[in-house]
Amino acid sequence: MNPINKFTSSRLYNLLGSTRKARIISASALFLAVCAFGAAGVAPLAPDASDLPVKTIAQDIQLPDLSTQITALQQQEATQKYVHEEKIRAGDTLATLLNRLGVEDDAAENFIKKDKTARAIMQLRSGKRVQAQTDENGNLLWLKATVVDGKDNPVKNILVTRTGDTFTAEEVAAKLERRVEMRAREITTTLYAATDSSSDGSSLPDSIVAQIIEMFSTSIDFRSDLKRGDRFNVVYETFWQDGEFVRAGRILAGEFTNKGTTYQSVWFEDPQTKSGGGYYSFDGKSLKKAFLKSPLEFSRISSGFGMRSHPISGNWKQHKGTDFAAAAGTPIRAAGDGVIDFAGVQGGYGNVVVIKHWANYTTAYAHMSRFGNGMRKGAKVSQGDIIGYVGSTGWSTGAHLHYEFRVGGEARDPNKLNIQAQAPLTAAEMARFKTHAGDMIHRFALLRPNSNVNNVAAK
């Protein structure tokens, strides 16, 4: 027995147990008891809820005056404005359209009928939206519609507004949202059937179908060459306003697989040089013809390049151009991309425009009745742009276009020249083109899963 009643290491060891298992269990229990005692000693004591102070507050609440509220609501209703939206329906008249828009305003109806700008609202095609705001009596406050003429002219909004008892109508340029869309189709019967609504729930706009035909018609006869199983993929731009489709734009890239051969084309307009865009194969070769065969869309050659009797002097001399017979006022198109080198009156040529192209090529267009918009020295033009109109100015015996093709300033017969397709891309332009083309190649890859076409040809 320990006389001083102290724990020694051996005694503590014996208290924990005689076996290894017993000692482990005893030590764990002792450790947990110590932790519990420490936590109880450290934790603060929470106050008793019955000891907390209680304070009573009394306050009078002012109830709202119902008559004041009713008066405010009535005043708000008296000045309430309503916005209605309707779509043009087949057979709509102005009266029926305004009636659906909630407009009961004879003065507004008469104004729209008589005003030249406002009348364009009734030229809208079926399905187009018209918005109008009226007061509680049906008086028109404003009316808005988007007008698209189907050509490349800018889309415009027609806005009719009321000021007091008078109305005004104005054309405002539309702010359009540009989107890029991709479509893939397989030919089962005809091209037009393939472009109608399919499994993706959409149909291709008519203008895009027309561009597809124009893009690949030099390689594919769409009347006889199409076969079941032919496919085409197309990437194109569309323009929207307030969530409504307004019009389709240009095809950005297209490929058509016909009889196992794929023809490809991609639109590229260099963002830095801004020298005008064109269609290229994916290796960067231009697909656009060098020059139009005729600067007039519908015409006949009345006098070709070569020797002839001059119609005014009667002398036998060389005719250094090609005369195209056409009615006065017929639009004249630029034969190729270039810059206006001269636009004005020049002796026997009368009103003449001279365009400078690449590689010392120039073209001249004479005897115009008037010039196109923006025709001044230094202005850029693209192939097909309207540069003037057929006339009979200068030494001319009747309305026609005198067209000259010059190389190094000397008139030449374009039918006997081997002219390159278009000015080739520079090294810097080619680098930017490859980046752009790579994006379109990736889009095509997404559109044509499981494609096994081995023979790929440029358009």
C-alpha positions as CSV (number, residue, x, y, z in Angstrom):
1,M,0.0,0.0,0.0
2,N,1.2,3.5,-0.9
3,P,1.5,5.4,2.4
4,I,1.2,8.9,0.8
5,N,-1.9,7.9,-1.3
6,K,-0.4,8.9,-4.7
7,F,-0.9,7.5,-8.1
8,T,2.3,6.0,-9.5
9,S,2.7,5.0,-13.1
10,S,2.4,1.3,-12.2
11,R,-0.8,1.8,-10.2
12,L,-2.4,3.8,-12.9
13,Y,-1.4,1.1,-15.4
14,N,-3.1,-1.5,-13.2
15,L,-6.3,0.6,-12.9
16,L,-6.7,0.7,-16.7
17,G,-7.1,-3.0,-16.8
18,S,-5.1,-6.2,-16.9
19,T,-5.5,-6.9,-20.6
20,R,-4.5,-4.8,-23.7
21,K,-8.2,-4.6,-24.9
22,A,-9.4,-3.4,-21.5
23,R,-6.7,-0.8,-21.2
24,I,-7.6,0.7,-24.7
25,I,-11.3,0.9,-23.8
26,S,-10.6,2.5,-20.4
27,A,-8.2,5.1,-21.8
28,S,-10.7,6.1,-24.5
29,A,-13.5,6.5,-21.9
30,L,-11.2,8.6,-19.7
31,F,-10.3,10.9,-22.6
32,L,-13.9,11.5,-23.6
33,A,-14.8,12.3,-20.0
34,V,-12.0,14.9,-19.8
35,C,-13.2,16.5,-23.1
36,A,-16.8,16.7,-21.9
37,F,-15.8,18.3,-18.6
38,G,-13.7,20.9,-20.4
39,A,-16.4,21.8,-22.8
40,A,-18.9,22.2,-20.0
41,G,-16.5,24.5,-18.2
42,V,-15.7,26.7,-21.2
43,A,-19.2,27.0,-22.8
44,P,-21.1,30.2,-21.7
45,L,-24.4,29.9,-20.0
46,A,-27.3,31.1,-22.2
47,P,-29.7,33.6,-20.5
48,D,-33.2,32.4,-19.5
49,A,-35.9,33.7,-21.8
50,S,-38.1,34.6,-18.9
51,D,-35.5,37.1,-17.7
52,L,-35.4,39.1,-20.9
53,P,-37.1,42.6,-20.8
54,V,-40.4,43.0,-22.6
55,K,-41.5,46.4,-24.1
56,T,-45.0,47.2,-25.5
57,I,-45.4,49.7,-28.3
58,A,-48.7,51.2,-29.4
59,Q,-49.0,53.3,-32.6
60,D,-52.0,54.7,-34.6
61,I,-52.0,53.8,-38.4
62,Q,-53.6,56.1,-40.9
63,L,-55.9,54.2,-43.2
64,P,-55.8,55.3,-46.9
65,D,-58.6,57.4,-48.3
66,L,-60.5,55.1,-50.8
67,S,-62.1,58.1,-52.6
68,T,-58.6,59.5,-53.3
69,Q,-57.4,56.2,-54.7
70,I,-60.4,55.9,-56.9
71,T,-59.9,59.4,-58.3
72,A,-56.3,58.7,-59.1
73,L,-57.2,55.5,-60.9
74,Q,-59.8,57.3,-63.0
75,Q,-57.3,60.0,-63.9
76,Q,-54.8,57.3,-64.9
77,E,-57.3,55.6,-67.0
78,A,-58.2,58.8,-68.7
79,T,-54.6,59.3,-69.9
80,Q,-54.0,55.6,-70.6
81,K,-52.2,54.7,-73.8
82,Y,-52.5,51.4,-75.6
83,V,-50.1,49.7,-78.0
84,H,-51.5,47.2,-80.5
85,E,-49.7,45.0,-82.9
86,E,-51.2,43.2,-85.9
87,K,-50.0,41.3,-89.0
88,I,-51.0,42.2,-92.5
89,R,-53.6,39.7,-93.9
90,A,-54.4,38.9,-97.5
91,G,-57.1,41.2,-98.7
92,D,-56.6,43.8,-96.0
93,T,-57.7,47.4,-96.5
94,L,-56.5,50.3,-94.5
95,A,-59.9,50.4,-92.7
96,T,-59.8,46.8,-91.7
97,L,-56.1,47.0,-90.6
98,L,-56.8,50.1,-88.4
99,N,-59.9,48.5,-87.0
100,R,-57.8,45.5,-85.8
101,L,-55.3,47.9,-84.4
102,G,-58.0,49.6,-82.3
103,V,-57.7,52.9,-84.2
104,E,-61.0,54.8,-84.5
105,D,-59.6,58.0,-86.0
106,D,-61.0,59.2,-89.3
107,A,-58.4,62.0,-89.5
108,A,-55.6,59.5,-89.2
109,E,-57.1,57.2,-91.9
110,N,-57.5,60.1,-94.3
111,F,-53.9,61.2,-93.7
112,I,-52.5,57.8,-94.4
113,K,-54.5,57.5,-97.6
114,K,-53.3,60.9,-99.0
115,D,-49.7,61.1,-97.7
116,K,-47.1,59.7,-100.1
117,T,-44.8,58.4,-97.4
118,A,-47.6,57.0,-95.2
119,R,-49.3,55.2,-98.1
120,A,-46.3,52.8,-98.3
121,I,-47.8,51.0,-95.3
122,M,-50.5,49.5,-97.5
123,Q,-47.8,48.0,-99.8
124,L,-46.7,45.6,-97.1
125,R,-46.9,41.9,-97.8
126,S,-49.0,39.5,-95.8
127,G,-47.5,38.5,-92.5
128,K,-45.6,41.8,-91.9
129,R,-46.2,43.5,-88.6
130,V,-47.7,46.9,-87.9
131,Q,-47.7,48.6,-84.5
132,A,-49.9,51.5,-83.3
133,Q,-50.4,53.4,-80.1
134,T,-53.9,54.9,-79.3
135,D,-55.5,56.7,-76.4
136,E,-58.6,55.5,-74.6
137,N,-60.8,56.9,-77.3
138,G,-59.0,55.1,-80.2
139,N,-57.2,58.2,-81.4
140,L,-54.0,57.4,-83.2
141,L,-50.8,58.6,-81.4
142,W,-48.3,56.8,-83.6
143,L,-48.1,54.0,-86.1
144,K,-45.0,52.1,-87.3
145,A,-44.2,49.6,-90.0
146,T,-41.1,48.2,-91.7
147,V,-41.0,48.4,-95.5
148,V,-38.9,46.0,-97.6
149,D,-38.9,46.4,-101.3
150,G,-37.4,43.0,-102.1
151,K,-34.2,44.6,-103.6
152,D,-30.9,45.6,-102.1
153,N,-32.2,49.0,-101.1
154,P,-31.9,49.8,-97.4
155,V,-34.8,48.6,-95.2
156,K,-36.8,51.5,-93.8
157,N,-39.4,52.1,-91.1
158,I,-42.4,54.2,-91.9
159,L,-43.4,56.2,-88.8
160,V,-46.7,58.2,-88.6
161,T,-46.9,60.5,-85.5
162,R,-49.5,62.8,-84.2
163,T,-48.8,66.3,-82.9
164,G,-52.0,68.0,-81.7
165,D,-54.5,67.7,-84.5
166,T,-51.9,67.1,-87.3
167,F,-50.0,64.1,-88.5
168,T,-46.5,63.7,-90.0
169,A,-45.0,60.7,-91.8
170,E,-41.3,60.0,-92.1
171,E,-38.9,57.3,-93.3
172,V,-36.4,56.2,-90.7
173,A,-33.5,53.8,-91.5
174,A,-34.2,50.5,-89.8
175,K,-31.7,49.2,-87.2
176,L,-31.3,45.6,-88.1
177,E,-29.8,42.7,-86.2
178,R,-27.6,40.5,-88.4
179,R,-27.6,36.8,-87.9
180,V,-25.7,33.9,-89.5
181,E,-27.7,30.8,-90.3
182,M,-26.7,27.4,-91.5
183,R,-28.9,24.8,-93.4
184,A,-28.3,21.4,-94.8
185,R,-30.6,19.7,-97.3
186,E,-30.8,16.5,-99.3
187,I,-32.4,16.3,-102.7
188,T,-35.3,13.8,-102.9
189,T,-37.3,15.2,-105.7
190,T,-36.5,18.8,-106.7
191,L,-34.3,21.6,-105.4
192,Y,-37.3,23.7,-104.4
193,A,-38.8,20.8,-102.5
194,A,-35.6,20.5,-100.6
195,T,-35.6,24.1,-99.6
196,D,-39.0,24.0,-98.1
197,S,-39.6,23.3,-94.4
198,S,-37.9,20.1,-93.3
199,S,-37.0,18.4,-90.0
200,D,-35.3,21.5,-88.7
201,G,-38.6,23.4,-89.0
202,S,-37.4,26.1,-91.3
203,S,-37.4,26.9,-95.0
204,L,-34.8,28.7,-97.0
205,P,-35.7,32.2,-98.3
206,D,-36.4,32.5,-102.0
207,S,-33.5,34.9,-102.5
208,I,-31.1,32.4,-101.0
209,V,-32.4,29.6,-103.3
210,A,-31.8,32.0,-106.3
211,Q,-28.3,32.6,-105.1
212,I,-27.6,28.9,-104.8
213,I,-28.7,28.4,-108.4
214,E,-26.6,31.4,-109.6
215,M,-23.5,30.3,-107.6
216,F,-23.4,26.7,-108.9
217,S,-25.1,27.0,-112.3
218,T,-21.7,27.1,-114.2
219,S,-21.0,23.6,-112.8
220,I,-24.5,22.0,-112.3
221,D,-27.5,22.0,-114.7
222,F,-30.3,22.3,-112.2
223,R,-32.9,21.2,-114.7
224,S,-31.3,17.8,-115.5
225,D,-28.2,17.1,-113.4
226,L,-29.8,16.7,-109.9
227,K,-30.1,13.2,-108.6
228,R,-31.8,11.7,-105.5
229,G,-29.3,11.8,-102.7
230,D,-27.5,15.0,-103.8
231,R,-26.8,17.3,-100.9
232,F,-26.1,20.9,-100.3
233,N,-25.0,23.0,-97.3
234,V,-25.3,26.7,-97.1
235,V,-24.3,29.4,-94.7
236,Y,-26.1,32.8,-95.2
237,E,-26.9,36.0,-93.4
238,T,-30.4,37.2,-92.3
239,F,-31.5,40.5,-90.9
240,W,-34.1,40.9,-88.1
241,Q,-35.8,43.8,-86.3
242,D,-37.4,43.4,-82.9
243,G,-37.4,39.6,-83.3
244,E,-39.1,39.7,-86.7
245,F,-37.4,38.4,-89.9
246,V,-37.0,41.2,-92.3
247,R,-34.9,39.9,-95.2
248,A,-32.2,37.5,-96.2
249,G,-28.8,38.7,-97.2
250,R,-25.9,37.2,-99.0
251,I,-24.7,33.6,-99.1
252,L,-21.5,33.5,-97.1
253,A,-20.5,30.0,-98.1
254,G,-22.0,27.1,-100.0
255,E,-21.2,23.6,-101.1
256,F,-23.2,21.4,-103.4
257,T,-22.6,17.6,-103.8
258,N,-23.8,16.4,-107.2
259,K,-23.1,12.9,-108.5
260,G,-20.3,12.4,-105.9
261,T,-18.5,15.7,-106.7
262,T,-18.6,18.6,-104.2
263,Y,-18.4,22.2,-105.5
264,Q,-17.6,24.8,-102.9
265,S,-17.6,28.6,-102.8
266,V,-17.0,31.1,-100.0
267,W,-17.6,34.9,-99.9
268,F,-14.6,37.0,-98.8
269,E,-14.3,40.7,-98.4
270,D,-11.0,41.8,-96.9
271,P,-11.8,43.8,-93.7
272,Q,-8.7,45.9,-94.0
273,T,-8.4,46.8,-97.7
274,K,-12.2,46.9,-98.2
275,S,-11.6,46.6,-101.9
276,G,-14.9,44.8,-102.6
277,G,-15.8,41.2,-102.0
278,G,-16.2,38.2,-104.2
279,Y,-16.6,34.4,-104.2
280,Y,-13.5,32.2,-103.9
281,S,-12.7,28.5,-103.8
282,F,-11.3,27.3,-100.5
283,D,-7.7,27.5,-101.9
284,G,-8.2,31.3,-102.4
285,K,-8.8,31.4,-106.2
286,S,-11.4,33.9,-107.4
287,L,-14.5,32.4,-108.9
288,K,-15.9,35.6,-110.3
289,K,-15.7,36.3,-114.0
290,A,-13.2,39.0,-114.9
291,F,-15.7,41.2,-116.7
292,L,-19.3,41.1,-117.6
293,K,-20.0,40.0,-121.2
294,S,-22.3,43.0,-121.5
295,P,-22.6,46.1,-119.4
296,L,-26.4,46.1,-120.2
297,E,-28.6,43.3,-118.9
298,F,-30.8,43.1,-122.0
299,S,-29.4,44.4,-125.2
300,R,-28.0,43.4,-128.6
301,I,-24.7,44.4,-130.3
302,S,-25.4,46.9,-133.0
303,S,-21.7,47.5,-134.0
304,G,-18.7,45.4,-133.0
305,F,-15.0,46.0,-132.6
306,G,-13.2,46.6,-136.0
307,M,-13.4,48.6,-139.2
308,R,-16.6,50.2,-140.3
309,S,-18.1,53.2,-142.0
310,H,-18.6,56.0,-139.4
311,P,-22.3,56.8,-139.1
312,I,-21.7,60.6,-139.0
313,S,-18.6,61.3,-141.1
314,G,-19.1,58.3,-143.5
315,N,-15.3,57.6,-143.4
316,W,-14.0,54.1,-143.3
317,K,-12.3,53.8,-140.0
318,Q,-11.7,51.5,-137.1
319,H,-14.4,51.2,-134.4
320,K,-12.5,50.9,-131.1
321,G,-15.4,49.6,-129.1
322,T,-18.7,47.7,-129.0
323,D,-22.0,49.4,-129.5
324,F,-25.0,48.0,-127.6
325,A,-28.5,49.0,-128.8
326,A,-30.9,49.8,-126.0
327,A,-33.7,52.2,-125.1
328,A,-32.8,55.5,-123.5
329,G,-32.7,55.2,-119.7
330,T,-31.5,51.6,-119.7
331,P,-29.2,51.1,-116.7
332,I,-25.5,50.6,-117.4
333,R,-23.5,48.3,-115.2
334,A,-19.9,48.4,-114.3
335,A,-18.2,45.5,-116.1
336,G,-15.8,44.8,-113.3
337,D,-14.5,46.0,-109.9
338,G,-12.5,49.2,-110.0
339,V,-12.2,52.9,-109.3
340,I,-13.8,55.8,-111.2
341,D,-11.0,57.4,-113.2
342,F,-13.2,60.0,-115.0
343,A,-16.9,60.9,-115.0
344,G,-18.0,63.9,-117.1
345,V,-18.3,65.2,-120.7
346,Q,-15.5,64.2,-123.1
347,G,-15.8,65.4,-126.7
348,G,-17.6,63.0,-129.0
349,Y,-18.1,60.6,-126.2
350,G,-20.6,62.9,-124.5
351,N,-21.3,61.9,-121.0
352,V,-18.7,59.2,-120.3
353,V,-17.5,57.2,-117.3
354,V,-14.0,55.6,-117.3
355,I,-13.3,52.9,-114.7
356,K,-9.7,51.8,-113.8
357,H,-9.4,48.1,-113.0
358,W,-6.3,46.1,-112.0
359,A,-3.4,45.2,-114.3
360,N,-3.7,48.3,-116.6
361,Y,-7.3,47.3,-117.6
362,T,-9.8,50.2,-118.0
363,T,-13.3,50.3,-119.4
364,A,-15.2,53.3,-120.9
365,Y,-18.9,53.8,-121.2
366,A,-20.0,56.6,-123.5
367,H,-23.1,58.6,-124.7
368,M,-24.8,58.3,-121.3
369,S,-28.0,60.3,-120.7
370,R,-27.1,60.8,-117.1
371,F,-24.7,59.4,-114.5
372,G,-25.4,57.0,-111.6
373,N,-25.3,58.2,-108.0
374,G,-21.9,58.9,-106.6
375,M,-20.0,58.8,-109.9
376,R,-17.0,60.9,-109.2
377,K,-13.2,60.4,-109.6
378,G,-11.8,58.1,-107.0
379,A,-15.1,56.4,-106.1
380,K,-15.0,52.6,-105.8
381,V,-17.4,50.5,-107.8
382,S,-18.1,46.8,-107.8
383,Q,-19.0,44.6,-110.8
384,G,-22.7,45.1,-111.6
385,D,-23.1,48.5,-109.9
386,I,-25.2,51.0,-111.9
387,I,-22.9,53.7,-113.1
388,G,-25.2,55.5,-115.6
389,Y,-28.0,55.2,-118.1
390,V,-28.2,54.8,-121.9
391,G,-28.5,58.0,-123.9
392,S,-27.4,59.7,-127.1
393,T,-25.0,62.5,-125.9
394,G,-21.9,63.5,-127.9
395,W,-21.4,62.2,-131.5
396,S,-24.4,59.8,-131.6
397,T,-27.2,59.2,-134.0
398,G,-29.5,57.4,-131.5
399,A,-29.7,55.9,-128.1
400,H,-27.0,53.3,-127.5
401,L,-24.0,52.5,-125.3
402,H,-20.5,52.7,-126.7
403,Y,-18.4,50.4,-124.6
404,E,-14.6,50.3,-124.8
405,F,-12.1,47.8,-123.2
406,R,-8.6,49.2,-122.9
407,V,-5.2,47.7,-121.9
408,G,-2.6,50.2,-121.0
409,G,-4.8,52.9,-122.5
410,E,-5.1,51.2,-125.9
411,A,-8.6,50.0,-127.0
412,R,-8.7,46.2,-127.5
413,D,-11.3,43.6,-128.4
414,P,-12.1,41.9,-125.1
415,N,-13.4,38.8,-126.9
416,K,-9.8,38.1,-128.1
417,L,-8.1,38.5,-124.8
418,N,-7.3,35.9,-122.2
419,I,-8.0,37.9,-119.1
420,Q,-7.3,36.5,-115.6
421,A,-10.4,35.9,-113.5
422,Q,-9.7,38.7,-111.0
423,A,-6.8,40.4,-109.2
424,P,-5.2,37.6,-107.1
425,L,-5.1,38.0,-103.3
426,T,-1.9,39.4,-101.8
427,A,0.0,37.4,-99.2
428,A,-1.5,39.4,-96.4
429,E,-5.0,39.1,-97.9
430,M,-4.5,35.3,-98.3
431,A,-3.6,35.0,-94.7
432,R,-6.8,36.7,-93.6
433,F,-8.7,34.6,-96.2
434,K,-7.5,31.3,-94.8
435,T,-8.7,32.3,-91.3
436,H,-12.1,33.2,-92.7
437,A,-12.3,30.1,-94.9
438,G,-11.3,27.9,-91.9
439,D,-14.4,29.1,-90.0
440,M,-16.6,28.2,-93.0
441,I,-14.9,24.8,-93.3
442,H,-15.7,24.1,-89.6
443,R,-19.4,25.1,-90.2
444,F,-19.6,22.7,-93.2
445,A,-18.1,19.9,-91.0
446,L,-21.0,20.5,-88.5
447,L,-23.6,20.4,-91.4
448,R,-22.3,17.2,-93.1
449,P,-21.8,14.4,-90.6
450,N,-21.1,10.9,-92.1
451,S,-19.9,12.5,-95.4
452,N,-17.9,10.2,-97.6
453,V,-17.4,12.5,-100.6
454,N,-13.8,12.1,-101.8
455,N,-13.9,14.2,-105.0
456,V,-14.0,17.9,-104.1
457,A,-14.0,20.6,-106.8
458,A,-14.1,24.3,-106.8
459,K,-17.2,25.9,-108.2
